[in-house]
């Protein structure tokens, strides 16, 4: 007997809905799995390929997993100051392995970083923690200029583009700087608020006393004092947000400068300052007769 029931047409979903569907499917599968089970990364790549995700994107997401975990539960600093990662990328001439080796040598020898993780076409670096390196980095690499040297981490991704070219991407994690700016803005706003809030509280107390007697004096003083403190803390956070935004832009600019030097094929170390270059030429010049 044939089945004459009408089969509903398959639904089409948007790219945005695809993320929701996959996330929900993973949640359902996780609920049924043992909490101690671990899936190899190669198996994750294979499963993702079956649902139409390119392996390079999945490997990049696996590489970014520590950052993704942190951003899933944003801190107060993240909510107030915004994202902490500065990104710069470009398509450069050369082989991906050669470019990664060149970048690794520069970041470890001149920015005093060390490789924490390396997989195919990707590496993650962080500031070296030995005493000597920390001293040299602090003495020769100021935080205001060398943002990579003091970053929480620096991710480097190299993927083949058209023949003979490689797409290089820098991701500079500035989470430590963001937290420092947030704390500084909050503390600074609080200190200023304690001074200005006292004056406002006094003014509010006198105004309340004139309008409503002793009770009005207390209410007026508390209201104006708290309002003044809140206003200065808010102002401090806004200043911190602006400062950190400039830091993130400067870090991106530093990465762009490095990409410029990679594209030009010259030395990766920034050129010597005019003052030091003139001083060197002066001492190297032959003595006058």
N, C-alpha and C positions, 0 to 999 in steps of 0.2 A: 504494500500500500504506500503510495507516494505521499510525502508530506507537503501539503499545499500552503503551509503557513508562510506568511511573508517574512523574509529575513530583513531586519532593520539595517539600513545602510551604515557602514562604518563611519565613526565620527572623525573629524579632523580637528586637531588641537593646535593652538598657537605655540610659538617658541617659548613664550612666557609661561604658558600652562605646562609645557614639557618639564620645566624645572620642578613645578609643584607636584606633578605626577611621579617623577622619579624620586623626589624627596619622600613622598608619602609611601611609595613602594619600599624604599629602604627602611623606613620606620616600621612598617608591617613585618618585613623580613627580620629586622633586628629584635622585635618582640618575641619572635619564635625561636631565635637563635640563642645558644648558650652565651652568657656574658663573657666567658673566657675564650670563646672562639676568636681566632685571628685569621683574616683573609690575606694571602700574599698579594703584593702589589700587582704582580703580573696577572693574577686572577681578576683583580679589580679592573685592569685595563681591558681584559678580554670581555668581561661582562659589559663594560661601557661601550665597547665596539659593537656588541650585538644590539644595543639600543640606538646606534647611530652616532656615537660620540667619537671624535677622532682621538687616537691614542696620545698625540702630543698634548692635547688639551687636558686629558686625564692625568698624564704624568706631571704636567705643570700644576694641576690642582693638588695632587699628592705632595708635590714639593712645597706648596704653599700651606699645607695642612696646619702647621703650628700657628701661623698668622690667622688662618680661618677660624681656628678654635678660639683664639683670643678675641677676635672681632664678633664672635657669636654672642659674647656677653660683654658688651661695651662698658667701660668704666665711666665714671663721671668726667674724667679728663677727655675721653673720646667723644662723649656727648657734647661737651662744652667747646672743645678746640677743633674737632673734626678729625679726618683720617690722618694717620701718622706716616704713610708711605709716600715717598717721592719717586716718580717713575720717569724714565727716559729710555727711548728705544730708537733704533735706526737700522737700516739695511746697509751693511758694510761689505766691501770686497774682501774675500779671503775664505779660508776653510774654518768651520766651526771649532774644531779641536785646536788649530793654531791660534785663533783669536782668544779662546778660553785660556790657553796656556799663557799668552801674552798678558791678558788681564789679570790672571792669578799672580804672576810674577810682580806686576806693578802694585797690586793691592796688598800683597804680603810684604814686599820689600820697601815700598815707599809710603804706604798708608798704615802699615803695622797691623794688618789684619791676619787672621789665620782661618784656614778652611775648616769648617765644621761638618759640612756634608757635601758629597759630590755624587751625582748620578749622571746618566747620559745627557750631555748637553746642558747641564745645570750645576751650579754650585752655590753654596751658602757660606758666607764668611762673617766673622765677628771679630771685634778687637781682641788681640792677643792679651793674655792676662798675666804673663810673667812680669816680675818686678822691673827688670831692665827695660823691656819693651814699653811698659806703661810709663816709665820715667822719660824715655826718649820721645814717645808720642806726645806726652804732655808738654815737653820742652820745645818740640819742633813743629807740632801740628795743633794750631790753635782751634778751638771749637767754633770760632766765628768764621773761619775760612775753610777748614778741612772737615766737612760734615761726614764723609765716609769713614774717616779714621775714628770718629767718636759715635758712630751709629750703633743702634742695638744690633743690627744685622744688615748685610748687603747681599742681596740675591742677584745672580747673574744667569741669564738664560740665553743660549745660542741655538738657533734653529736654522736649518738650510732654507734659503729662499730660492731665487732663480739660480741657474748654474753659475758657480764662481762667486756667489754672494751669500751672506749669512745675516739673519736678523738677530741683533744683539739687544737685549733688554736689561736695564738696571732697575732694581727695586731697593730703595734705601729705607730701611725701617727706622723711624725716629721716635719710637715709643718712649724711650727713656727721657728724651728731650721734651716730649709732650707732657709727660707727668711732672717733670721739673718746672716747666713753664706754668702749668696749672697750679701747682702748689705755691709757686712764687706769686702768682696773681692773687690767689686766695689769701695768703698771708699778708701781702702788701695791702690789699683792700681792707683786711681786718684791722691792721695797725692804724691805717689812716682813719678808718671808721671809728675806732675807739677815741681818737682825738676829736674829730669833727662831731661825732655823735654826742660827746659830752657837752659841747657847746650848744648843739641843737636841743638836747634834753633840757638844759638850763633855760633856754629861750622858751621851749614849750611849757616848762613848769610855770614860768612867770605869766605866760599868756593864759594858761589854764587857771592859775590862781585868780587872775583878774576877772575871768569869765565865770568860773564855777567854784571858786573856793579851793580848799585843800585837796579835795578829791579830783577836781579838774587839773590841779597842778601835777598830781601823780600821773594821771592819765596822759596829759599833754607831754610831760617829760618822757614817759616810756614810749609813746607813739613816735615822737620825733626822733628820739634816740635810736630806736630800732630801725626806723625808716632810713636814717642817715647811715647806719652801719650796713644795711642791706644795699643801699645805693653805692657805697664805696666798694663793697665786695664785688658787686656786679660790674662796676667800672674796672676793677682789677682783673677780673676774668676776661673782659673784653680786650683789655690791653694785652693780656697773655695770649689770647686768640690771634690778635694781629701780629704779635711778635713771632708766634709759632708758624703762622702762615708765611711770613717772610723767611723763616728758617727753612721751611719745606721748599719754597721757591729757590732759595740759595743752594740747597742740596741737589735739586733737579738741575740747576745751572752747572753745578760742579760735574754732574754726570754727563751733561751735554758737552762740556768742554773736553771731557775724556773721550767721548764719542768723536768729537772733531779731530782730536789727535790720532785716534785709531783710523779715521777715514783718510787722513793725510799721509799716514804711513810713517810719521816721524817718531821721535822719542815720546813716551807717555808722560814722563816727568814734566811738570809745567816749566816754562822758561824762567831763567833766573831774573830776578828783579833788576831794573836799570841801575839801582844803587850798588848792589853786589857785583853786577857785571862790570861797572866802571871801576869799582875797588879792585877787582881781580885784574883787570887790564892794567891798572896803575902799578900794581906790584909785579906783574909779569913783564912790563915794558923794560927794554934794555936801558941801562944807565946812560945818561947823557955824558958826552965827552967835553 
